[in-house]
Amino acid sequence: MRLSCPCCGLRDRREFTYYGHETFLHRPAPDAGARSWDDYLHNRDNPAGPTRDLWYHDPCGSWVLVSRDTLSHAVTGSEPVAGVGGTS
């Protein structure tokens, strides 16, 4: 699989680290209840079909939101994610 980095262009998937579904970007408030934190940390959907996932490009430090289909493995788009992990 090849993913497009906003800084480096089309790259091999092995240069990226997978961080999960885009809901990873919606962290609960620090005072949210235990159930909210448990869901955020441990309970993940495993969709069959179109999904948007957060990936980190290791060589340049860019965060990328990738649109892809988990059934066909087709990557349909990618976009930079500003402000995640201190990277803009």
Contacts in CASP RR format, 6 or more apart in sequence:
PFRMAT RR
TARGET T0000
AUTHOR 0000-0000-0000
METHOD contacts of the structure
MODEL  1
MRLSCPCCGLRDRREFTYYGHETFLHRPAPDAGARSWDDYLHNRDNPAGP
TRDLWYHDPCGSWVLVSRDTLSHAVTGSEPVAGVGGTS
1 12 0 8 1.000
1 13 0 8 1.000
1 73 0 8 1.000
1 75 0 8 1.000
2 10 0 8 1.000
2 11 0 8 1.000
2 12 0 8 1.000
2 13 0 8 1.000
2 75 0 8 1.000
3 10 0 8 1.000
3 11 0 8 1.000
3 13 0 8 1.000
3 16 0 8 1.000
3 55 0 8 1.000
3 57 0 8 1.000
3 64 0 8 1.000
3 66 0 8 1.000
3 75 0 8 1.000
3 78 0 8 1.000
4 10 0 8 1.000
4 11 0 8 1.000
4 64 0 8 1.000
4 75 0 8 1.000
4 77 0 8 1.000
4 78 0 8 1.000
5 11 0 8 1.000
5 15 0 8 1.000
5 16 0 8 1.000
5 57 0 8 1.000
5 60 0 8 1.000
5 62 0 8 1.000
5 64 0 8 1.000
5 78 0 8 1.000
6 62 0 8 1.000
6 64 0 8 1.000
6 78 0 8 1.000
6 79 0 8 1.000
6 80 0 8 1.000
7 57 0 8 1.000
7 60 0 8 1.000
7 62 0 8 1.000
8 57 0 8 1.000
8 59 0 8 1.000
8 60 0 8 1.000
8 62 0 8 1.000
11 57 0 8 1.000
11 59 0 8 1.000
15 57 0 8 1.000
15 58 0 8 1.000
15 59 0 8 1.000
16 55 0 8 1.000
16 56 0 8 1.000
16 57 0 8 1.000
16 58 0 8 1.000
16 64 0 8 1.000
17 55 0 8 1.000
17 56 0 8 1.000
17 58 0 8 1.000
18 53 0 8 1.000
18 54 0 8 1.000
18 55 0 8 1.000
19 53 0 8 1.000
19 54 0 8 1.000
19 55 0 8 1.000
19 56 0 8 1.000
20 44 0 8 1.000
20 53 0 8 1.000
20 54 0 8 1.000
21 44 0 8 1.000
21 45 0 8 1.000
21 47 0 8 1.000
21 51 0 8 1.000
21 52 0 8 1.000
21 53 0 8 1.000
21 54 0 8 1.000
22 52 0 8 1.000
22 53 0 8 1.000
22 54 0 8 1.000
22 65 0 8 1.000
23 40 0 8 1.000
23 45 0 8 1.000
24 54 0 8 1.000
25 54 0 8 1.000
25 81 0 8 1.000
25 84 0 8 1.000
27 40 0 8 1.000
28 36 0 8 1.000
28 37 0 8 1.000
28 40 0 8 1.000
47 70 0 8 1.000
48 70 0 8 1.000
48 71 0 8 1.000
49 69 0 8 1.000
49 70 0 8 1.000
49 71 0 8 1.000
49 72 0 8 1.000
50 67 0 8 1.000
50 68 0 8 1.000
50 69 0 8 1.000
50 70 0 8 1.000
50 76 0 8 1.000
51 67 0 8 1.000
51 68 0 8 1.000
51 69 0 8 1.000
51 70 0 8 1.000
52 65 0 8 1.000
52 66 0 8 1.000
52 67 0 8 1.000
52 68 0 8 1.000
53 65 0 8 1.000
53 66 0 8 1.000
53 68 0 8 1.000
54 63 0 8 1.000
54 64 0 8 1.000
54 65 0 8 1.000
54 66 0 8 1.000
54 81 0 8 1.000
54 84 0 8 1.000
55 63 0 8 1.000
55 64 0 8 1.000
55 65 0 8 1.000
55 66 0 8 1.000
56 62 0 8 1.000
56 63 0 8 1.000
56 64 0 8 1.000
57 63 0 8 1.000
57 64 0 8 1.000
61 87 0 8 1.000
62 80 0 8 1.000
62 87 0 8 1.000
63 80 0 8 1.000
63 81 0 8 1.000
63 82 0 8 1.000
63 83 0 8 1.000
63 84 0 8 1.000
63 85 0 8 1.000
63 87 0 8 1.000
64 78 0 8 1.000
64 79 0 8 1.000
64 80 0 8 1.000
64 81 0 8 1.000
65 78 0 8 1.000
65 79 0 8 1.000
65 80 0 8 1.000
65 81 0 8 1.000
66 75 0 8 1.000
66 77 0 8 1.000
66 78 0 8 1.000
67 75 0 8 1.000
67 76 0 8 1.000
67 77 0 8 1.000
67 78 0 8 1.000
68 74 0 8 1.000
68 75 0 8 1.000
68 76 0 8 1.000
68 77 0 8 1.000
69 76 0 8 1.000
82 88 0 8 1.000
END
